[in-house]
Amino acid sequence: MKSKKSIKNKKQAHFHVEASTLMLNGQWCWHSIDQNIINKIKSLKKTIEQIDIKYIERLDTMGAYFIYKIQQILKNVSLVATETQISLISLIAKNYTVYDSSLQPLNTYEKVYQIGEQTTNYIKDSKNLVAFIGATVMSYLQVIRTPFATQWRLLLDIITQTGVKAIAIVSLLCFLIGIVLCYQIGSQLKIYGANIFVVDLLGISLLREFAPLITAIIVAGRSASSFTAELGTMKVQQEIDALKTFGISPIKRLILPRIIGMVIALPLLIVIADIISCIGGMVMAKASLGINFYDFIQRFSTAVSFNNYLTGLIKAPFFAIIIGAVGCYRGTIVKNDSLSIGQETTKSVVYSTFLIIVTDALFSILFSTIGI
């Protein structure tokens, strides 16, 4: 059974299943209950024989109403609760019809309250992420001072998982991006008889923006989620606590190899993406615009400067740090239940993709300002 220590400090209404018991915890109040929690519990494909609400921090009439409704849905389940909780739920049961008919959508005050609470949670989450990055940097500096005391075998595994095994999907998608981009640009230039200029536009756009950005987004969806799921599972199974017990730093052992491996693998993937996407554009240019490979390569070498390639490659380490840091951070804050792993995995992909696009936009503004 879940301990009191593992469930405190939860400000939202939460639930998870242990064996055949539905465990409810957190704050079951009008401002912290997800309106879809009933549907989530309905979707559980498990046999529930008991509902345990002893570890709920705070319970009001709204929370009691939802618990009573869950009882009605699951049917023939026993309730483990304190006397105070049972008396409140009994009061709701006596007036269920009146209470259910009077339940209205959130009013303006409630909506503003929830918006403020979510904003506060985002701010706290951002502060925790900055603190996590700071702790990671300090551990990295310690590793630099004593590199031979660190086990680097995991680093090779991370490079293989995030880099080598991602080559196929990155190459395929970037090849298709090159084909689509060439077709869209070429169809417009063909109207004016400026077919050859497709090489200029294609080369600059692919090397500077599309290849690095698309590759980073693919890797974010593939590797950030993997990092979160791996570390989250280790936390739920208390493997991270075991490392701390043996005096091993989880940051040095689990997080640094993942971030460093990502910093090494992503630039190499972007180089491959640049080449494959340009090949896709070259194939499409020959098929739809009649530009043979020799003319394409000759025009490409003269019209597209090496700075465009470097501009796209400079972004790679920053994208890699974002993917590694966000993925590992979301994994370390997983709560002690399996539902939280799925939630944090989703957040890691969304947040890392969002930060990658924002970072790319900032680089575009910076390069435009300094004239690169």
C-alpha positions in Angstrom: 0.0 0.0 0.0 1.2 3.5 -0.8 2.8 5.3 2.1 1.7 8.6 3.5 5.0 10.2 2.7 4.7 9.3 -1.0 1.4 10.9 -1.5 1.5 14.2 0.4 2.0 17.6 -1.1 -0.3 16.8 -4.0 -2.5 19.8 -4.8 -4.6 18.1 -7.4 -7.1 15.2 -7.2 -5.2 12.1 -8.2 -6.0 8.4 -8.4 -4.2 5.1 -9.2 -4.9 1.4 -8.9 -3.0 -0.9 -6.6 -4.1 -4.6 -7.1 -7.9 -4.3 -7.0 -8.0 -1.1 -5.0 -8.6 2.3 -6.4 -6.4 4.7 -4.4 -7.6 8.3 -4.2 -5.2 11.1 -3.0 -4.4 14.7 -3.3 -7.0 17.4 -2.8 -10.5 16.5 -3.8 -12.0 20.1 -3.8 -14.0 22.2 -6.2 -10.9 24.0 -7.5 -8.6 20.9 -7.9 -10.8 18.2 -9.4 -10.4 17.5 -13.1 -13.9 17.5 -14.6 -13.0 14.5 -16.8 -11.8 12.3 -13.8 -15.0 10.2 -14.0 -14.3 9.3 -17.6 -10.7 8.5 -16.8 -11.9 6.1 -14.1 -14.5 4.6 -16.4 -11.7 3.8 -18.9 -9.7 1.7 -16.4 -9.6 -1.8 -17.7 -9.1 -3.3 -14.2 -11.4 -4.9 -11.7 -12.0 -2.6 -8.8 -13.2 -4.1 -5.5 -12.3 -1.4 -3.1 -11.9 2.4 -3.0 -9.4 3.8 -0.5 -9.7 7.5 0.3 -7.9 7.7 3.7 -4.9 9.5 2.2 -7.0 12.4 0.6 -5.5 15.6 2.0 -8.6 17.7 1.7 -12.2 16.8 0.9 -15.1 19.2 0.4 -18.7 18.5 -0.8 -17.7 18.7 -4.4 -15.0 16.0 -3.8 -17.5 13.9 -1.8 -20.0 14.2 -4.7 -17.4 12.9 -7.2 -16.4 10.0 -4.9 -20.1 9.0 -4.4 -20.6 9.2 -8.2 -17.5 6.9 -8.7 -19.1 4.5 -6.2 -22.3 4.4 -8.2 -20.3 3.8 -11.5 -18.1 1.0 -10.2 -20.9 -0.7 -8.2 -20.5 -3.2 -5.4 -17.2 -1.7 -4.1 -16.3 -1.2 -0.5 -15.1 2.1 0.8 -12.0 2.6 3.1 -12.3 6.0 4.7 -12.2 7.9 8.0 -15.4 8.6 10.0 -15.4 12.3 8.9 -15.1 11.3 5.2 -17.9 8.7 5.5 -20.2 11.2 7.2 -19.6 13.8 4.4 -20.2 11.2 1.6 -23.4 10.0 3.4 -24.7 13.6 3.5 -24.1 13.8 -0.3 -25.8 10.4 -0.8 -28.9 11.6 1.0 -29.2 14.7 -1.2 -27.7 13.3 -4.3 -30.6 14.2 -6.6 -30.8 17.8 -5.5 -27.0 18.2 -5.5 -26.6 16.6 -9.0 -29.3 18.8 -10.5 -27.7 21.9 -9.0 -24.2 21.2 -10.3 -23.4 24.0 -12.7 -20.4 24.7 -15.0 -17.5 26.6 -13.5 -18.4 30.3 -12.9 -16.0 33.1 -13.7 -14.4 33.2 -10.3 -13.6 29.5 -10.5 -12.2 29.7 -14.0 -9.9 32.6 -13.0 -8.8 30.7 -9.9 -7.9 27.7 -12.0 -6.0 29.8 -14.5 -4.1 31.5 -11.7 -3.3 28.1 -10.1 -2.1 26.6 -13.4 0.1 29.7 -14.0 1.6 29.4 -10.6 2.3 25.7 -11.3 4.0 26.6 -14.6 6.2 29.2 -12.9 7.2 26.7 -10.2 7.9 24.1 -12.8 10.1 26.5 -14.7 12.0 27.4 -11.5 12.6 23.7 -10.8 13.8 23.1 -14.3 16.4 26.0 -14.0 17.5 24.5 -10.6 17.8 21.1 -12.3 19.9 22.5 -15.1 22.1 24.2 -12.5 22.7 21.0 -10.6 23.5 19.2 -13.8 26.0 21.9 -14.8 27.7 21.6 -11.4 27.9 17.8 -11.8 29.3 18.2 -15.3 32.1 20.5 -13.9 32.9 17.8 -11.3 33.1 15.2 -14.1 35.5 17.3 -16.1 37.8 17.5 -13.1 37.8 13.7 -12.6 36.9 12.2 -16.0 38.4 8.8 -15.3 36.3 8.3 -12.2 33.1 8.4 -14.3 31.6 5.4 -16.1 31.2 6.3 -19.7 29.9 3.0 -21.0 26.3 4.2 -20.8 27.3 7.2 -23.0 28.0 4.8 -26.0 24.6 3.2 -25.4 22.9 6.6 -25.4 24.6 7.6 -28.7 23.5 4.3 -30.3 19.9 4.7 -29.1 19.5 8.4 -29.9 21.8 8.6 -32.9 22.5 5.4 -34.8 19.0 4.0 -34.4 17.4 7.3 -35.5 19.2 7.5 -38.8 16.6 5.6 -40.7 13.6 7.6 -39.7 15.4 11.0 -39.9 16.8 10.1 -43.4 13.4 9.0 -44.7 11.5 12.1 -43.4 14.2 14.6 -44.5 14.3 13.0 -47.9 10.6 13.5 -48.2 10.9 17.1 -46.9 13.4 17.8 -49.6 11.1 16.4 -52.3 8.0 18.3 -51.0 9.9 21.6 -50.6 11.5 21.4 -54.0 8.1 20.6 -55.6 6.4 23.5 -53.9 9.1 26.0 -54.7 9.7 24.7 -58.2 6.1 24.9 -59.2 6.2 28.6 -58.6 9.5 29.3 -60.2 8.6 27.3 -63.2 5.9 29.8 -64.1 8.6 32.5 -64.5 11.2 30.2 -66.2 13.5 30.5 -63.2 13.9 26.8 -62.6 17.6 26.9 -61.7 16.9 29.2 -58.8 15.2 26.4 -57.0 18.7 25.2 -56.0 19.4 28.5 -54.2 16.1 28.5 -52.3 16.2 24.8 -51.5 19.8 24.8 -50.3 19.5 27.8 -48.1 16.2 26.8 -46.5 17.2 23.2 -45.9 20.6 23.9 -44.5 19.6 26.8 -42.3 16.2 25.9 -41.1 14.3 22.8 -42.2 16.8 20.0 -41.8 18.0 21.1 -38.3 14.5 21.9 -37.1 12.8 18.8 -38.4 15.6 16.5 -37.1 15.4 18.1 -33.7 11.6 17.7 -33.5 11.9 14.0 -34.6 14.5 13.3 -32.0 12.5 15.2 -29.3 9.5 13.0 -30.0 11.7 9.9 -30.0 14.3 10.4 -27.3 12.9 12.9 -24.9 9.9 10.6 -24.3 12.3 7.7 -23.9 14.4 9.5 -21.3 11.3 10.4 -19.3 9.8 6.9 -19.4 13.1 5.3 -18.5 13.9 7.6 -15.5 10.2 7.7 -14.5 10.1 3.9 -14.3 13.3 3.8 -12.3 11.9 6.3 -9.9 8.6 4.4 -9.4 10.6 1.2 -8.9 12.8 3.1 -6.4 16.0 2.4 -8.4 17.0 6.0 -8.1 16.7 5.9 -4.3 18.8 2.8 -4.4 21.6 4.7 -6.2 21.5 7.4 -3.6 21.7 4.8 -0.8 24.9 3.4 -2.4 26.3 7.0 -2.6 26.0 7.2 -6.4 24.9 10.5 -7.8 21.8 9.9 -10.1 22.8 13.0 -12.1 26.3 11.7 -12.9 25.1 8.2 -13.5 21.9 8.6 -15.4 21.4 12.2 -16.6 24.8 13.5 -17.7 25.4 10.5 -20.1 22.0 11.1 -21.7 22.6 14.9 -22.2 26.2 14.5 -23.4 25.2 11.6 -25.7 22.5 13.7 -27.2 24.9 16.6 -27.7 27.2 14.3 -29.6 24.5 12.4 -31.6 22.2 15.3 -32.7 24.8 17.3 -34.8 25.8 14.1 -36.6 22.1 13.4 -37.4 21.7 17.0 -38.7 24.7 16.5 -41.0 23.0 13.4 -42.4 19.7 15.2 -42.6 21.3 18.0 -44.6 22.8 15.6 -47.1 19.7 13.4 -47.5 17.2 16.3 -47.7 19.4 17.9 -50.5 19.4 14.6 -52.3 15.6 14.5 -52.1 15.5 18.0 -53.5 17.9 17.1 -56.3 15.9 14.0 -57.3 12.7 16.1 -57.4 14.4 18.9 -59.4 15.4 16.4 -62.1 12.0 14.8 -62.2 9.8 17.9 -62.3 12.1 20.8 -63.5 14.5 19.0 -65.7 17.6 20.0 -63.8 20.2 17.2 -64.0 22.4 16.2 -61.1 25.6 17.9 -62.4 23.9 21.3 -62.9 22.2 21.0 -59.5 25.5 20.3 -57.7 27.4 23.0 -59.6 24.8 25.6 -58.9 24.5 24.4 -55.2 28.3 24.8 -54.7 28.3 28.4 -56.0 24.9 29.7 -54.7 24.8 28.2 -51.2 27.6 29.4 -49.0 29.2 27.3 -46.3 27.9 29.8 -43.7 24.4 28.5 -44.3 25.5 25.0 -43.3 27.3 26.3 -40.2 24.3 28.4 -39.2 22.1 25.3 -39.1 24.8 23.2 -37.3 25.4 25.8 -34.6 21.8 25.2 -33.3 22.4 21.5 -32.9 24.0 21.6 -29.4 21.4 23.9 -28.0 18.6 21.7 -29.4 20.3 18.6 -27.9 20.6 20.2 -24.5 16.9 21.1 -24.5 15.9 17.6 -25.5 18.1 15.9 -23.0 17.4 18.3 -20.1 13.7 18.4 -20.5 13.4 14.7 -21.0 15.5 13.9 -18.0 13.8 16.5 -15.8 10.3 15.3 -16.5 11.5 11.8 -15.6 12.9 12.9 -12.3 9.6 14.5 -11.1 7.4 11.5 -11.9 5.2 10.7 -8.9 5.0 7.2 -7.5 2.3 5.9 -9.8 2.2 4.6 -13.4 -0.3 7.2 -14.5 2.2 10.0 -13.8 4.8 8.3 -16.2 2.4 8.7 -19.1 1.6 12.3 -18.2 5.2 13.4 -17.8 6.2 11.6 -21.0 3.6 13.6 -22.9 4.8 16.8 -21.3 8.4 16.1 -22.2 7.6 15.8 -25.9 5.4 18.9 -25.9 7.7 21.1 -23.8 10.9 20.1 -25.7 9.2 20.6 -29.1 8.0 24.0 -27.9 11.4 25.1 -26.6 13.1 23.9 -29.8 10.8 26.1 -32.0 11.3 29.1 -29.6 15.1 28.6 -29.7 15.1 28.4 -33.5 13.1 31.6 -33.7 15.5 33.3 -31.3 18.5 32.1 -33.4 16.7 33.4 -36.6 16.3 36.9 -35.0 19.9 36.8 -33.8 21.4 35.8 -37.1 19.3 38.4 -38.9 20.4 41.1 -36.5 24.1 40.4 -36.9 23.7 39.9 -40.7 24.5 36.2 -41.0 
